[in-house]
């Protein structure tokens, strides 16, 4: 009888041990599967965050260029690429480095949708004098229609407009040397609605 009990106990123990062992393995497999799923989920979330951060970084890297270009247009309304353009009182002025005749300078200005500068205020006169210093530049003043009758390239008569010359004859801001060796530069002023360098002027 004792042997039977012992044999039943051994059977119970062996069966319980096997069941308990299977339960332990099942629990380990379930834990491994859950760990794998959790790891996969964390990896997916991490990759999504990395992609979002990468996208944001590339956006931030491109923004300064855009911001600088909009700031450039505020700081350099006539274009940041050329030192020849100057901004004064809401207009752009081009100080040419090329030397040419007055007629050629006038034609160059017209090609740039502009005209030789018309000096119609003390402020503009001072701006031109300060900027040109000892250099010679053509201005938009001529007496080519009638000798001694000076007028600006827009047709304005010097007698009815601002002038710094009083009753004496005005002279061009620069003139061709009698020997023809040097020709002055030209100075142009963009017309209302004229294109700026940023829009294609060179």
Secondary structure as the mmCIF struct_conf table of DSSP 4:
data_model
#
loop_
_struct_conf.conf_type_id
_struct_conf.id
_struct_conf.beg_label_comp_id
_struct_conf.beg_label_asym_id
_struct_conf.beg_label_seq_id
_struct_conf.end_label_comp_id
_struct_conf.end_label_asym_id
_struct_conf.end_label_seq_id
HELX_RH_AL_P HELX_RH_AL_P1 UNK A 2 UNK A 75
TURN_TY1_P TURN_TY1_P1 UNK A 77 UNK A 78
BEND BEND1 UNK A 80 UNK A 81
TURN_TY1_P TURN_TY1_P2 UNK A 83 UNK A 84
STRN STRN1 UNK A 85 UNK A 88
TURN_TY1_P TURN_TY1_P3 UNK A 89 UNK A 90
STRN STRN2 UNK A 91 UNK A 95
HELX_RH_AL_P HELX_RH_AL_P2 UNK A 102 UNK A 111
TURN_TY1_P TURN_TY1_P4 UNK A 112 UNK A 113
STRN STRN3 UNK A 114 UNK A 116
BEND BEND2 UNK A 121 UNK A 121
HELX_RH_AL_P HELX_RH_AL_P3 UNK A 122 UNK A 132
TURN_TY1_P TURN_TY1_P5 UNK A 133 UNK A 134
STRN STRN4 UNK A 137 UNK A 138
BEND BEND3 UNK A 140 UNK A 140
STRN STRN5 UNK A 141 UNK A 142
BEND BEND4 UNK A 144 UNK A 146
TURN_TY1_P TURN_TY1_P6 UNK A 147 UNK A 148
STRN STRN6 UNK A 151 UNK A 152
TURN_TY1_P TURN_TY1_P7 UNK A 153 UNK A 154
BEND BEND5 UNK A 155 UNK A 155
STRN STRN7 UNK A 157 UNK A 157
TURN_TY1_P TURN_TY1_P8 UNK A 158 UNK A 159
BEND BEND6 UNK A 160 UNK A 161
BEND BEND7 UNK A 164 UNK A 165
TURN_TY1_P TURN_TY1_P9 UNK A 166 UNK A 167
BEND BEND8 UNK A 168 UNK A 168
HELX_LH_PP_P HELX_LH_PP_P1 UNK A 169 UNK A 170
BEND BEND9 UNK A 173 UNK A 174
TURN_TY1_P TURN_TY1_P10 UNK A 178 UNK A 179
BEND BEND10 UNK A 180 UNK A 180
STRN STRN8 UNK A 185 UNK A 190
HELX_LH_PP_P HELX_LH_PP_P2 UNK A 191 UNK A 191
TURN_TY1_P TURN_TY1_P11 UNK A 192 UNK A 193
HELX_LH_PP_P HELX_LH_PP_P3 UNK A 194 UNK A 196
HELX_RH_3T_P HELX_RH_3T_P1 UNK A 197 UNK A 199
TURN_TY1_P TURN_TY1_P12 UNK A 200 UNK A 200
#
